[in-house]
Amino acid sequence: MGAEANGFPSRQATPHETTRIAIFGVGLIGGSLALCWKGKPGIRVVGHSVRQSSVDKYLSLGVVDEATTSLEEAASDADLIVLCVPVGMLDEYLDRVAALPLKPGCIITDVGSTKASVVRYAERLKLQGATFIGGHPMAGSERSGVEAATPDLFENAYYVLTPTGDTPNAALAKLEELLRWTRANVVKTNATLHDDIVGAISHLPHVIAVALVNQIARYNETNGLYRSLAAGGFRDITRIASSDPGIWRDILLNNREVLLKLLGDWREEIEGFERLLSAEDGEGIADRFRQAGEFRSHLPERRKGMITSLHECYVDVPDQPGIVGRIATELGQARINLSNLHIIESREDVPGVLRLSFRHAEDLERAVALLQSLHYSVYF
């Protein structure tokens, strides 16, 4: 099947070739996938939830073509089933789906951030007439729920697929074809390597952020000045410590063997800093920073990843009535999408500071240029 220059499937489906996609769990990820596919030629999207209130919400928001609380009805005649449920529930849903009379050639995939365990479980099930292909769209948002779903969520992000040696080429090709509608960059690797890499770039940073915040919280028990001064950069670099506890409990336990090794390697890094400090080795400390800066300078800036990018700037504002409203109005009139505005307490020699947050780097750049042209002091 060919593809147009824009990367979208070029073959137009005939009226008799409808591809039915069932999405179990239409939240941020499932809803965004649904919006990528809904209304496309020859595709019909079905949403599933165990709660009628969620089903009603999916339909009222127009995220899916139809929705149901019946697992059997959702999976009936489905060409693709996407499991967008928490990692801790994937095995249960695979069991339930495997017990259904699935359409011959049906493809089952998931969106979990760990892959080895679910791929092994699916292989043991020996799905009759269906193929499981692990999947992980490496994109997210500070917001959650179907209300935050957007068809642009995956654009320019990596979408990882983890086929095995037994995965039929036709099934893999069909899934890749459907994923073109997400405008993501599809990459294929084995499940174990995926978990090693994602554990290092996402799971480990979450553990470190939580440990660091809890360490400062303990200090704060005896001196409240810790919390008072832990603003700005500290708050920014530890924001992932506020992630959903239940979701991260399941992710970390599911990937525990990888995390245990990574934490051992992290302990060695910290011990290295301890030795440098004990020896008062200033050059060694500076060298660590140089090495980190060199590697970090080559990281891609514009590509979406598992940890949502932070697009923020700070604006010094005079203590004048209506100043916050004027800034918001200027941005709105320029059609710059402001996702959040936070008024920070006054600090020494500065009457007031606004922190402006944006979902896209382009919006941040336009906002900075506009505000600077209006003679505001803007910094990062």
C-alpha positions in Angstrom: 0.0 0.0 0.0 1.4 3.3 -1.0 1.6 6.5 1.0 1.3 10.1 0.0 4.2 12.6 0.5 2.6 13.8 3.7 3.0 10.3 5.2 -0.7 9.4 5.4 -2.1 6.3 3.7 -3.0 7.0 0.1 -5.3 4.1 -0.6 -8.9 5.0 -0.3 -11.0 2.3 1.3 -14.1 1.1 -0.5 -17.4 1.2 1.3 -17.0 -2.5 2.0 -13.6 -2.2 3.6 -14.3 -0.5 6.9 -11.5 -1.0 9.4 -13.0 -1.2 12.9 -10.8 -0.1 15.8 -11.8 -0.8 19.4 -10.2 1.3 22.1 -10.4 0.0 25.7 -9.8 3.0 28.0 -10.5 6.3 26.2 -8.4 8.7 28.3 -5.6 11.0 27.2 -3.8 8.4 25.2 -6.8 6.4 24.0 -8.8 9.5 23.2 -5.9 11.1 21.3 -5.5 7.9 19.2 -9.3 7.8 18.6 -9.2 11.4 17.4 -6.3 10.5 15.0 -8.4 7.8 13.4 -12.0 9.1 13.7 -13.4 10.4 10.4 -10.6 9.0 8.3 -11.5 7.1 5.1 -12.8 3.6 5.9 -12.1 3.7 9.7 -14.7 3.4 12.4 -13.7 3.9 16.1 -15.4 2.2 19.0 -14.7 3.2 22.6 -15.1 1.0 25.7 -15.4 1.7 29.3 -16.9 -0.2 32.2 -18.7 3.0 33.3 -21.8 4.2 31.5 -20.9 7.8 32.5 -17.6 7.5 30.6 -19.3 6.0 27.6 -21.7 9.0 27.5 -18.7 11.4 27.8 -16.9 9.8 24.9 -19.9 10.3 22.7 -20.8 13.8 23.9 -17.2 14.9 23.2 -17.3 13.3 19.7 -14.1 11.4 20.4 -15.4 8.1 19.0 -18.0 6.9 16.5 -19.7 4.6 19.0 -19.1 3.5 22.6 -20.3 0.7 24.8 -19.8 -0.8 28.3 -19.8 -4.3 26.7 -16.4 -5.8 26.1 -17.9 -8.3 23.7 -19.7 -5.6 21.7 -16.6 -3.4 21.5 -14.4 -6.3 20.3 -16.9 -7.8 17.9 -15.6 -7.7 14.3 -12.7 -5.5 15.4 -9.7 -5.4 13.1 -7.6 -3.6 15.7 -8.0 -3.6 19.5 -6.0 -1.1 21.5 -5.6 -1.6 25.2 -5.2 1.8 26.8 -5.6 0.6 30.4 -3.0 0.9 33.2 0.0 -1.4 33.1 -1.3 -3.4 36.1 -4.5 -4.3 34.2 -3.0 -5.4 30.9 -2.8 -9.1 31.7 -6.4 -9.1 32.9 -7.6 -7.4 29.7 -5.6 -9.7 27.5 -7.2 -12.7 29.3 -10.7 -11.3 28.7 -10.0 -10.4 25.0 -8.4 -13.8 24.3 -11.6 -15.5 25.5 -13.7 -13.7 22.9 -14.5 -14.9 19.4 -12.1 -12.4 17.7 -12.2 -11.6 14.0 -9.6 -13.7 12.1 -6.5 -11.5 11.6 -7.4 -9.2 14.4 -4.4 -7.2 15.8 -4.2 -6.4 19.5 -1.8 -3.8 20.8 -1.3 -1.7 24.0 0.1 1.6 25.0 1.9 0.6 28.3 5.3 2.1 29.2 6.7 -1.3 29.9 6.8 -4.0 27.3 8.6 -7.2 28.2 6.1 -8.5 30.6 3.0 -7.9 28.5 4.7 -9.4 25.4 5.7 -12.5 27.3 2.1 -12.8 28.7 0.6 -12.5 25.2 2.9 -15.1 23.9 1.9 -17.6 26.6 -1.8 -17.0 25.7 -1.3 -18.2 22.2 -4.0 -16.0 20.7 -6.1 -18.0 18.2 -6.3 -16.1 14.9 -5.1 -12.8 16.4 -1.7 -11.1 16.7 -0.4 -9.1 19.7 2.1 -6.4 19.0 3.3 -4.4 22.0 3.2 -0.6 21.5 4.3 2.5 23.4 3.6 6.1 22.2 6.2 8.1 23.9 4.2 11.3 24.4 2.1 12.7 27.2 0.7 15.8 28.7 0.5 17.7 32.0 -3.2 17.1 31.7 -5.1 13.8 31.9 -8.4 12.3 30.9 -10.4 12.2 27.6 -11.0 16.0 28.0 -7.3 16.5 27.3 -7.2 14.3 24.2 -5.9 15.9 21.0 -5.1 14.5 17.6 -1.8 16.4 17.8 -0.5 14.6 20.9 1.8 12.1 19.0 3.0 14.4 16.2 6.8 14.3 16.0 6.9 11.8 18.9 8.4 8.3 18.9 5.9 5.5 18.8 7.7 2.3 19.7 6.4 -1.1 18.5 7.9 -4.3 19.9 7.2 -7.2 17.5 8.7 -10.6 18.1 10.2 -13.1 15.7 6.7 -14.7 15.4 4.9 -11.5 14.4 3.4 -11.8 10.9 4.8 -9.2 8.6 1.3 -8.4 7.3 0.0 -7.6 10.8 3.0 -5.4 11.6 2.6 -3.5 8.3 -1.1 -3.0 8.9 -0.5 -1.6 12.3 2.2 0.7 11.0 -0.1 1.9 8.2 -2.8 2.8 10.8 -0.3 4.6 13.0 0.6 6.9 10.1 -2.5 8.9 11.0 -0.8 9.8 14.3 2.0 11.6 12.5 4.4 9.9 15.0 7.8 8.4 14.1 7.3 4.6 14.4 10.3 2.7 15.5 10.6 -1.0 16.2 12.8 -2.7 18.8 12.6 -5.7 21.1 10.7 -5.5 24.3 13.6 -6.0 26.6 15.7 -3.2 25.1 12.7 -0.9 25.2 12.3 -1.5 29.0 16.0 -0.9 29.6 16.0 2.4 27.7 12.6 3.7 29.0 13.6 2.7 32.5 16.7 4.9 32.3 15.2 8.0 30.6 11.8 8.0 32.4 11.3 5.5 35.3 14.6 6.3 37.0 14.1 10.1 36.8 10.7 9.7 38.4 12.2 7.7 41.3 15.0 10.3 41.7 12.5 13.2 41.7 10.3 11.5 44.3 13.3 10.7 46.5 14.6 14.2 46.3 11.3 15.8 47.2 10.8 13.5 50.1 14.3 14.2 51.4 13.6 18.0 51.4 10.2 17.3 53.0 11.9 15.6 55.9 14.2 18.6 56.4 11.2 20.8 56.3 9.7 19.1 59.3 12.2 20.8 61.5 12.5 24.1 59.5 9.7 25.4 57.3 12.2 27.6 55.4 13.0 24.6 53.2 9.6 24.6 51.6 9.5 28.4 51.4 12.7 28.6 49.5 12.1 25.5 47.4 10.6 27.4 44.5 11.7 28.2 40.9 14.2 25.7 39.6 13.7 23.1 42.4 10.0 23.0 41.7 10.6 22.7 38.0 13.2 19.9 38.1 11.0 17.8 40.5 7.6 18.4 38.9 7.4 14.7 37.8 7.3 13.8 41.5 3.6 14.8 41.4 2.8 12.0 38.9 -0.1 9.7 39.6 0.9 7.4 42.5 -1.1 4.3 41.4 0.1 4.4 37.8 3.7 4.7 38.8 3.4 2.0 41.5 2.4 -0.4 38.7 5.0 0.8 36.2 7.9 0.6 38.7 6.9 -2.8 40.0 6.4 -4.1 36.5 9.9 -2.9 35.5 11.5 -3.6 38.9 14.5 -5.7 37.6 15.5 -3.0 35.3 15.0 -0.3 38.0 17.1 -2.3 40.6 20.0 -2.3 38.2 19.6 1.3 37.3 19.4 2.3 40.9 22.6 0.5 41.5 24.3 2.4 38.7 22.8 5.6 40.1 24.3 4.8 43.6 27.7 4.5 41.9 27.3 8.0 40.3 26.4 9.5 43.7 29.2 7.8 45.4 31.5 9.2 42.8 30.4 12.7 43.7 30.9 11.9 47.4 34.5 10.9 46.7 35.2 14.1 44.7 33.7 16.2 47.5 35.7 14.4 50.2 38.9 14.9 48.2 38.0 18.5 47.5 38.6 17.7 43.8 37.2 20.8 42.2 38.5 19.9 38.7 36.8 16.5 39.0 33.5 18.1 39.9 33.8 20.6 37.0 34.6 17.7 34.7 31.4 15.9 35.7 29.4 19.0 34.8 31.3 19.4 31.5 30.6 15.8 30.5 26.9 16.2 31.4 26.7 19.5 29.5 28.3 18.0 26.4 25.9 15.0 26.3 22.9 17.1 27.1 23.7 19.7 24.3 23.2 16.9 21.8 19.7 15.9 23.0 16.9 16.7 20.6 15.0 19.8 21.8 11.8 19.8 19.7 10.9 16.1 19.8 8.3 15.0 22.2 9.2 12.4 24.8 7.9 10.5 27.8 8.6 13.4 30.2 6.5 16.3 28.9 8.7 19.2 27.9 8.5 22.4 30.0 7.9 25.5 27.9 7.9 28.3 30.4 9.1 31.9 30.8 9.1 34.4 33.6 8.0 38.0 33.2 8.8 40.8 35.7 5.7 42.9 36.1 5.2 46.3 37.9 2.7 46.5 40.8 -0.1 48.0 38.7 -3.9 47.2 38.7 -4.8 45.0 35.7 -1.3 44.2 34.6 -1.9 40.5 34.6 -5.0 40.9 32.5 -3.3 43.1 30.0 -0.5 40.5 29.4 -3.1 37.7 29.0 -5.1 39.9 26.6 -2.0 40.7 24.5 -1.2 37.0 24.2 -4.8 36.1 23.3 -5.1 38.8 20.6 -1.9 37.4 19.1 -3.6 34.0 19.1 -0.8 32.5 21.3 -2.2 29.6 23.3 -1.3 30.1 27.0 -1.8 26.9 29.0 -1.1 28.2 32.5 -0.3 31.5 34.3 1.1 31.6 37.8 1.6 34.7 39.9 4.8 34.2 42.0 5.3 36.1 45.2 7.3 39.3 45.0 11.0 38.9 45.5 13.8 41.3 46.4 14.0 44.3 44.0 11.2 42.8 41.8 7.6 44.0 42.4 6.1 40.8 40.9 6.8 37.8 38.6 4.5 35.9 36.3 5.3 32.3 35.2 3.8 31.7 31.8 3.4 28.1 30.6 2.8 26.9 27.0 2.2 23.5 25.5 4.3 24.1 22.5 7.8 25.6 22.1 6.6 27.7 19.1 4.0 29.4 21.4 6.7 30.1 23.9 9.0 31.7 21.3 6.2 33.8 19.9 5.2 34.9 23.4 8.7 35.9 24.3 9.1 38.0 21.1 5.8 39.7 21.6 6.4 40.6 25.3 9.9 41.8 24.6 8.5 44.0 21.8 6.2 45.5 24.5 9.2 46.2 26.7 8.5 43.6 29.3 11.5 41.9 31.0 11.3 38.2 30.0 13.7 35.5 31.1 13.9 31.7 31.5 
